[in-house]
Amino acid sequence: MLRFYRNDGSTSPATAESIELADDGSFTGWRTLAPTVGWFAGSVPGDRMGRLRAAVDAVAATSALPPPGSSVETLEVPGRDPLVVTGVDAAEPLRQLLDEMVAAPRAAVGLDGGRLVHRGEAPLTLDLATVVVRAVHWRGYYEPAGDASEVIAADRVEAAPGWTFDLPPLPPPPGDDITTHVTVDLGIVSDGRTVPVQVQHLPAIAEPSA
């Protein structure tokens, strides 16, 4: 039915994410910067498929210039040329589907407290030669409260269900109003090539009440 891509070379690692959705509602996809990264697979309920088809038709009838400096989003549907849909409001259901896909891991890795964990049913090969762990601490509403990082090295590993990898602790400063954002850079091996990815834990920070 469709392929939807999000690409941005200005991020580090680069954003190169996609989802492919079939007419029967089944999907497969890939994420590089997310709470869980790797390969995903699942299905979309029938009632939602109707909304997605409507979104595709609306996007195909829309023409818009992408905002400068933004990631590039591309839609491919059978029988049509690829469409750049960056900044097109009608493409929002496709963005939501790509973002929600992390709840359906097939062969992926995510964070569980202070460790990386395998998620899904299928194994994947991880390149842990350079693992960069960074914690950025915020006090209240985005007041900088310090940051720390550490680089560790390990061997390439075949991660399967039950696999975990402990990360070095990067404790927050004292205070009960601290929010910590954590990122972990590593590599996933695909077709013999290491693809840089980043596992992210970026909890929302509530705006202060008026």
N, C-alpha and C positions, 0 to 999 in steps of 0.2 A: 504493500500500500504506500509506504513512504520511508525515506531515510532523512534524518535530521541531524545536522552536524553543528558543533560549536568549536571554533578555533580562535586562538589568540596567542601569537608568538611573543607578546610583551610580558606575559606572566612567566614565572620561574618556579617549577617546570612549566613548559608551554602547555596551554590548554588545547587538547585535541580529543574531543568527546563526541559520541554519536549514539544514536538509537535507530534501529530498523524495526518497523512495525508491519506485520503481515495482515492480510484481510481478515483472518480468523481471530485477530486480537493478540496473537503471540508476538513477543518482542525479544530482541537481543540487543545488547549495548555494551559500551565501554566508557569508563570515567577515569580521568587522570588527576583531578583536583577535587576532592570531595571527602565527606566523612568516611566513606568506604570506596576504595579504588580497585579497578580490575574489570572483570567481565560480569555481565548481569543477564538474566533471562526470566521471563514471566509472561503474564497475560493480562490484558485489559478487559474489564467487564463490558458486556455488550452495550449497555446504556451509554457508557463513556465513549465507545467507538463512534457512535453517532455524532457526538460533539466534536470529536477529532476530525471526522470527515468534513463536518461543516467548517471547521477551522481551516482545513486544507483548501477548501473551495474559496473561502474568504481571502486567504493569503494569496492564492493564485490570481485573484482579481485586484490585488493591491500593488501599488508601485510606491516605493519609498527609498530615500537615500540613507545608508547607514550612518549613525552618528560618528563623528570623527573620533578615532582612538578606541573605539569599542571593539569587542570581540566580534568575529564574523559568524553569523548563523546562516546556514544554507539548507534549503529544503529540496529534496529530490522526490518526484513522483513519476510513475510510469507514463511515457508518452509526452512528457514536457521537459523543457530545458531546466537545469537547476536554477532555483530562485534564491537570491540573497534576501533574507527576511529580517535582518538586523533592524531593530527599532520598530518593527511592524507589530502593532498591538494585537492583531488577529492571530499572531503566532504564539501567544502566551500559553494556550493549552499544550503546545509542543514543548515549550520550555519547562512547564510543570512536569510533564511526563519524563523528560530527561533528568530533572532534579529528583523526582520521586523514585526513579529507578534504583537508587541505592538501597531501597528496602527489599530488593529481590536479587541478592548476590548469587552468582553461579560459581565463580572462582575469583575471590577477592580478598582484600585485607583491610582491616579497620583498627580503630583504637578501642581499648577497654581499660580505662584507668591509665595505669602506667605501663602498658604493654601493647604491642601489636598482636592481633589475633586473626586467624584465618576465618573467612566467612563464606558460606556457600557449601555446595556438595562436591565440587570438583577441585583438584589440586591446581596450583600454579607455581611457577618458578620465580623466586625473588632474588634479586641481586642486592646483597647487603654489604658490598665492598665499601660504600660510603653512605652512612645513615646520619642525617642531620636532624637533630631534635631541637626545636626552639619553642620557648614559652614567652609570651608577651602578657604582662600583667597590667590590668586597668583598675583604677580606684574610682568608685562611683561611676559617673557617666563619661567614660573615655578619658579620664585623667591618667597620664602615664605613671605607672608605679614600678617600672623596671622591666627588664627582660634578661633572658639567659639562653644560651645555646650550648650544645655539646655535639661533637662528631664522634661516632663510633664506627668500627669496622668489624665485619663478620664475613663468613663464607656465603657463597651462593647456596640456596636451600630450596628444596621442594616442599612447599607448604601445603598441608592437607588438613581436613577437619581435625580439630584438636590442637593444631600448631599455635604456639605463642612465642613471643620474643620480648623479653623485659627491656625497658628503656631506662636511661639514667633519670633519677629524680631531679626535677627543677622546681623546688618549692616556692610558693608565692610569699610575698612579704606579709607581715602581720596585718590583721584587720579583717573585719567581717563584711566589708564592702568590696572585696577584690574579685574580679572576674579574670580568668586566665584563658587565653587563646593558645592552643598548642598545634604545631605543624610538625610532621615527620616526613622528610624527603628520603626516598629510596628508589629502587628500580624494580620493574616487572619485566621478565624476559618473555618476549614474544617473537616467534619465528627466528630464534637465535640472536635477537637484538635486544639490548637493554633499553627500556623506555622509562625515562624519569617520571615519577609520579609523586604526589604529595597527599598524605592522609591529614585531614583537617578536623580539629575540634574547636569550633568558633561559636560558643554560646552567645545568644543575643544579649545585649545590654539594654535594659529598659530606660527610656527617656525619663528624666526627672519630672515629677509631677509639678504642675503650675502652682 
